[in-house]
């Protein structure tokens, strides 16, 4: 099983590929957003190149488990992915994924490596059995 994981943001979307057979994920080049809108052509090209079986989107929850305004944007992105491309889409709790991504990359401020490394953390969570959440 091949999956693509997304860390949705308003300026960039971190992306990672995941391999269910060996349980690993690798960062890919982040995708741009304009005014919070993804570049759907770039996403279509990515899906054509990778031919994933599943898409995984991180759900940014507050530390107490409640949803935030970012949660609504991520859910909308996940629903649009499914609607446009017809692939299964799962969401996983992404609390602390950016913190872990910063630790892995050694980056403190905004950096494209952090966005896609956060997508790696999301993919690994899914591959390691994190409870999927419906978009």
C-alpha positions in Angstrom: 0.0 0.0 0.0 1.3 3.4 -1.0 -0.1 6.5 0.8 0.4 10.2 0.6 0.1 12.2 3.8 -0.7 15.9 4.0 0.0 18.5 6.7 -2.5 21.2 5.6 -1.6 24.8 6.1 -2.8 28.1 4.8 0.5 28.9 3.0 2.0 25.5 2.4 1.0 21.9 2.5 3.6 19.5 3.8 3.6 16.2 1.9 5.1 12.7 2.6 4.9 9.4 0.9 4.3 6.3 2.9 4.9 2.6 2.2 2.6 0.3 4.1 4.6 -2.8 3.3 7.7 -1.6 5.2 6.0 1.0 7.4 8.1 4.0 6.5 7.5 7.5 5.2 9.6 10.0 3.4 9.2 13.8 3.0 8.3 15.3 -0.4 8.5 18.9 -1.6 5.7 21.0 0.1 3.0 22.3 -2.1 2.0 26.0 -2.2 -1.3 27.5 -1.2 -2.6 30.8 -2.3 -5.0 32.5 0.0 -5.5 29.2 1.8 -6.4 27.4 -1.4 -4.3 24.4 -2.5 -2.8 24.2 -6.0 -5.0 21.4 -7.2 -3.0 20.9 -10.4 0.1 20.2 -8.3 -1.9 17.8 -6.2 -3.2 16.1 -9.3 0.3 15.7 -10.7 1.5 14.3 -7.4 -1.2 11.7 -7.3 -0.5 10.8 -11.0 3.2 10.3 -10.1 2.7 8.3 -6.9 -0.7 6.5 -7.6 -1.4 6.2 -3.9 -4.0 3.8 -2.5 -4.9 6.1 0.4 -4.6 9.7 1.3 -4.0 10.8 4.9 -4.6 14.3 6.2 -3.5 15.5 9.6 -6.3 16.8 11.9 -5.0 19.6 14.0 -6.7 19.3 17.4 -6.2 21.4 20.5 -4.3 19.8 23.3 -7.6 19.0 25.1 -8.8 17.1 22.0 -11.3 19.8 20.9 -11.4 21.1 17.4 -10.0 24.4 16.3 -10.5 26.7 13.2 -7.6 24.8 11.6 -9.5 21.5 12.1 -12.3 22.8 10.0 -9.9 23.8 7.2 -8.2 20.4 7.3 -11.5 18.6 7.2 -12.6 20.7 4.2 -9.3 19.9 2.4 -9.8 16.2 3.1 -13.3 16.2 1.8 -12.2 18.0 -1.3 -9.4 15.5 -1.9 -11.9 12.7 -1.8 -14.4 14.6 -4.0 -11.9 15.6 -6.7 -9.9 12.4 -6.9 -12.1 9.6 -5.6 -9.5 8.1 -3.4 -10.0 7.0 0.2 -9.1 9.7 2.7 -8.4 9.2 6.3 -7.5 11.8 9.0 -5.3 11.2 12.0 -4.7 13.3 15.1 -1.7 15.5 14.4 -1.2 17.0 17.8 2.5 17.8 18.4 3.5 16.7 14.8 5.1 20.1 14.1 7.0 19.9 17.4 8.3 16.4 16.5 9.1 17.6 13.0 11.2 20.5 14.3 13.0 18.1 16.6 13.8 15.8 13.7 15.0 18.6 11.4 16.6 20.8 14.0 14.7 23.8 12.7 13.1 26.3 15.0 11.4 28.8 12.7 9.3 28.4 9.5 11.0 26.0 7.1 9.7 23.9 4.2 11.5 20.9 5.7 9.4 21.1 8.8 6.1 21.1 6.8 6.9 17.9 5.0 8.5 16.3 8.1 5.2 16.9 9.9 3.5 15.0 7.0 6.0 12.2 7.7 5.0 12.1 11.3 1.3 12.0 10.2 2.0 9.2 7.7 4.0 7.2 10.4 1.1 7.6 12.8 -1.3 6.2 10.3 1.0 3.3 9.4 1.6 2.5 13.1 -2.1 2.1 13.7 -3.3 5.6 14.8 -7.1 5.5 14.9 -8.4 7.0 11.7 -10.9 9.9 12.0 -13.6 10.5 9.3 -13.3 13.7 7.4 
